[in-house]
């Protein structure tokens, strides 16, 4: 009978999984409801790219305080030494849930927002330091990530837990907007991240050796999304050659109409648009 009750609650959560307000209310019903609703609630947080900006400042800070609670003591001491005092929100005992494990996607929008809210002073050094600690926490604690969006200049490839994090990652987005992601970063990433099936490339404006190397190192790339800034097809010989090599494995190519048609024609293969 208890199992039936839990199954009914689970069905309710499945119906409400895209309704943030209702999920939050379900968490407050009882322990039984909370146990089932919390994973859905935190999964929702991680999947909505711009959700933080639709919430009031107080709600966002409460969320980020919970995340900050999981920072290891080494990170806390490092932040304190740099005179970075995070808002106090220490849980009275070990958390009932490993909240970070419920994250399924990582995008930079909430990380940047968390840094801005916690460090209001205009200190690039302090903001970068906190951002590094947040990423370090993610690579160490988030075990169920299926999509990661790369748009940072943090040298995360040097972090201790980064290898295991990227080993099983199957979906990756890369943004070249403002030239934040460098060719070196992608060269380093290609040595630890080789099982991507879905690759999304945005704001590409150069024939990046690092990107070409990263694509070449993927063992089972199936879906490729391309968004180029420059409309000159001849500007990307490295990328065109490596994608041609992968052409027999890639099932779908999406992107700028000009390039999509050009790639399909050049590779002379059947590709779903």
C-alpha positions in Angstrom: 0.0 0.0 0.0 2.9 2.3 0.8 4.5 1.6 -2.5 1.2 2.4 -4.3 1.1 5.7 -2.4 4.6 6.6 -3.5 3.8 5.6 -7.1 0.8 8.0 -7.1 2.9 10.8 -5.8 5.5 10.1 -8.5 2.8 10.3 -11.2 1.7 13.7 -9.8 5.3 14.9 -9.9 5.6 13.8 -13.5 2.6 16.0 -14.4 4.0 19.0 -12.5 7.6 18.7 -13.5 7.5 21.9 -15.6 5.6 23.9 -13.0 8.2 25.4 -10.6 5.6 27.0 -8.2 3.7 23.7 -7.8 6.9 21.7 -7.3 7.9 24.0 -4.5 4.5 23.6 -2.9 4.8 19.8 -3.1 8.1 19.8 -1.3 6.3 21.5 1.7 3.4 19.0 1.9 5.2 16.2 3.9 8.4 14.2 4.1 7.0 11.6 1.8 6.1 14.2 -0.8 9.3 16.1 -0.3 11.4 12.9 -0.9 9.9 12.6 -4.3 9.4 16.2 -5.2 13.0 17.5 -4.4 14.7 15.7 -7.3 12.2 17.1 -9.7 12.6 20.6 -8.3 16.4 20.7 -8.6 16.3 19.0 -12.0 14.0 21.9 -13.1 16.5 24.4 -11.7 19.3 22.9 -13.8 17.3 22.6 -17.1 15.9 26.1 -17.4 18.6 28.4 -18.8 17.2 31.7 -17.7 15.0 30.7 -14.8 17.0 32.7 -12.2 16.2 35.9 -13.9 12.5 35.2 -13.7 12.7 34.8 -9.9 13.0 37.5 -7.3 16.4 38.3 -5.8 15.6 36.8 -2.4 14.5 33.4 -3.9 17.7 33.2 -6.0 19.9 34.0 -3.0 18.2 31.2 -1.0 18.9 28.7 -3.8 22.5 29.8 -4.1 23.0 29.6 -0.3 22.0 25.9 -0.4 24.5 25.3 -3.3 27.3 27.2 -1.4 26.6 25.0 1.6 28.2 22.1 -0.3 31.5 23.9 -1.0 34.3 21.9 0.6 36.2 23.4 3.6 39.2 24.0 1.3 37.2 26.3 -0.9 35.7 28.1 2.1 39.2 28.7 3.6 40.5 29.9 0.2 37.6 32.3 -0.2 38.0 33.6 3.4 41.7 34.3 2.8 40.7 36.5 -0.1 38.2 38.3 2.1 35.2 36.7 0.4 32.5 36.0 3.0 29.5 34.2 1.5 26.0 34.7 3.0 25.6 32.6 6.1 23.3 29.6 5.5 24.9 26.6 7.2 22.5 23.7 7.5 22.2 22.4 11.1 23.1 18.9 10.1 24.0 16.8 7.1 21.5 17.6 4.3 18.8 15.0 3.7 19.4 15.2 0.0 22.5 15.4 -2.2 20.9 18.3 -4.1 23.7 18.7 -6.6 23.2 15.1 -7.8 19.8 16.1 -9.2 21.3 18.5 -11.6 21.1 17.2 -15.2 22.4 20.2 -17.1 25.0 22.8 -16.3 24.8 26.3 -18.0 26.8 29.3 -17.1 23.8 31.7 -16.5 23.1 30.6 -12.9 26.8 30.4 -12.1 27.4 34.0 -13.3 24.2 35.1 -11.4 25.3 33.5 -8.2 28.7 35.2 -8.4 27.2 38.6 -9.1 24.8 38.3 -6.2 27.4 37.1 -3.7 30.1 39.5 -4.7 28.6 42.9 -5.4 31.9 44.8 -5.3 33.7 45.4 -8.6 36.5 42.9 -8.1 37.3 40.7 -11.1 39.8 38.6 -9.0 37.2 37.8 -6.3 34.5 37.0 -8.8 36.8 34.7 -10.8 37.9 32.9 -7.6 34.4 32.2 -6.6 33.5 31.0 -10.1 36.4 28.6 -10.0 35.2 27.2 -6.7 31.7 26.7 -8.0 32.9 24.9 -11.1 35.1 22.8 -8.9 32.1 21.9 -6.8 30.1 21.0 -9.9 32.8 18.7 -11.3 33.1 16.9 -7.9 29.4 16.6 -6.8 27.3 16.6 -9.9 27.2 12.9 -11.0 24.2 12.9 -13.3 24.9 15.6 -15.8 23.9 14.8 -19.4 24.5 18.3 -20.9 27.2 20.9 -20.2 27.3 24.3 -21.9 30.8 25.7 -22.1 31.2 29.5 -22.0 33.9 30.3 -19.6 37.6 31.1 -19.6 38.2 29.1 -16.4 41.0 26.6 -16.8 38.7 23.8 -15.5 40.7 21.1 -17.3 43.2 21.3 -14.4 40.6 20.5 -11.7 41.1 17.1 -9.9 37.6 15.7 -10.6 37.2 17.0 -14.2 38.2 13.7 -15.8 35.5 11.6 -14.4 32.9 14.4 -15.0 33.6 14.6 -18.7 34.2 10.9 -19.2 30.6 10.0 -19.6 29.2 13.3 -20.8 27.3 12.8 -24.1 25.9 16.3 -24.9 28.0 19.5 -25.0 27.4 23.1 -26.1 30.3 25.4 -26.9 29.9 29.2 -27.3 32.6 31.3 -29.0 30.7 34.5 -28.1 33.2 37.2 -27.1 36.0 34.7 -27.7 35.8 33.4 -24.1 36.4 29.8 -25.1 39.9 29.4 -26.5 41.5 26.9 -28.9 43.8 25.8 -26.0 40.8 25.0 -23.8 39.3 22.8 -26.5 42.7 21.1 -27.1 42.9 20.2 -23.4 39.3 19.2 -23.3 39.7 16.8 -26.2 42.0 14.7 -24.1 39.4 14.0 -21.4 36.1 14.4 -23.2 35.7 11.9 -26.1 32.2 10.4 -25.8 30.1 13.3 -27.0 27.1 12.3 -29.2 25.4 15.7 -29.4 27.6 18.7 -30.1 26.3 22.3 -30.4 28.6 25.0 -31.6 27.5 28.6 -31.4 29.0 31.9 -32.6 31.8 30.2 -34.4 33.9 32.9 -36.1 37.3 31.2 -36.7 38.8 28.0 -38.0 39.7 26.8 -34.5 42.4 24.1 -34.4 41.2 23.2 -30.9 37.6 22.8 -32.1 38.7 20.7 -35.1 40.8 18.5 -32.7 37.9 18.1 -30.3 35.5 17.0 -33.0 38.1 14.5 -34.4 38.6 12.9 -31.0 34.9 12.1 -30.5 34.2 8.4 -30.8 30.5 8.4 -31.5 29.4 11.9 -32.6 25.9 11.6 -34.0 24.3 15.1 -34.0 26.1 18.3 -34.9 24.7 21.8 -34.6 26.6 24.6 -36.3 26.2 28.4 -36.0 28.8 30.4 -37.9 29.2 34.2 -37.7 31.1 34.6 -41.0 29.3 33.5 -44.2 32.5 32.7 -46.1 32.6 29.0 -46.4 36.3 29.0 -47.3 37.2 30.4 -43.9 36.9 27.0 -42.2 39.1 24.5 -44.0 40.2 22.7 -40.7 36.6 22.3 -39.6 35.3 21.2 -43.0 38.0 18.5 -43.3 37.4 17.0 -39.8 33.6 17.0 -40.2 34.1 15.4 -43.6 36.1 12.6 -41.9 33.3 12.2 -39.4 30.6 12.4 -42.0 29.9 8.7 -42.2 29.0 8.6 -38.5 27.1 11.9 -38.1 23.3 11.3 -38.5 22.2 14.9 -38.4 23.7 18.2 -39.3 21.9 21.4 -38.3 22.9 25.0 -38.6 23.2 27.9 -40.9 21.3 27.1 -44.1 24.3 27.9 -46.3 26.6 25.7 -44.4 24.2 22.8 -43.9 23.6 22.5 -47.6 27.3 23.0 -48.3 28.4 20.2 -45.9 25.8 17.8 -47.2 26.8 18.4 -50.8 30.6 18.2 -50.0 30.3 15.0 -48.0 27.9 13.4 -50.5 26.1 11.5 -47.9 22.5 11.0 -46.7 21.9 13.3 -43.8 18.7 14.2 -42.1 18.0 18.0 -41.9 
